[in-house]
């Protein structure tokens, strides 16, 4: 679960986020193993530039 404050802090510090269903069986393990599950977001840098894909 993520609230608006978490989103704002991530944006202010230019942190990427990985949003996924934590209740899904094996989801956290799969992400730690590098599986492409969920949605990744990025706020870019201070000038609004996004990191390379």
N, C-alpha and C positions, 0 to 999 in steps of 0.2 A: 504494500500500500504506500502511496506517495501523496503528500498533500502539496498545496500551492507553495508553501515555504520551501520545501525540498526542491521544487522545480526552479524557484527563483535563485536559491543558493547555487544550484548547479549552473544556471545561466551566468550568474555573476562571476563564477570561478572558472567558466569555460570547460566544464566537465561533461564528458559524454555519459549517457545513461543507457542502460540495457533493461528494457521493460519486458517482463515475462510473467507467466502464470506460476507463481511460487507454489500453489497447491497441486499442480500437476505432478504426478508421480515421476520422479527421476529428473525433473526439469533443472534443478540447481546443479546436480551432478553433471548433466549433459552440457550445461553452459560452461562449467569449470573445465570440461574436457574439450571445449572448443566447438561444440555443435552450434549450428546457426538456428537458434530458437528465439522467438520473440522479436522485438523491434529495438533497434539501436538509434539513438538520437544524439545530436550534437548541436551546441549553440554557437560553435565557431569561436573565433578569437575576438578581441575587443573591437576590431574594425568590422566584425561581421563576416569574416572569411571563414568558410567551412574547411575542415581538413580534407585532404585528397581521399577519394573513394578507394 
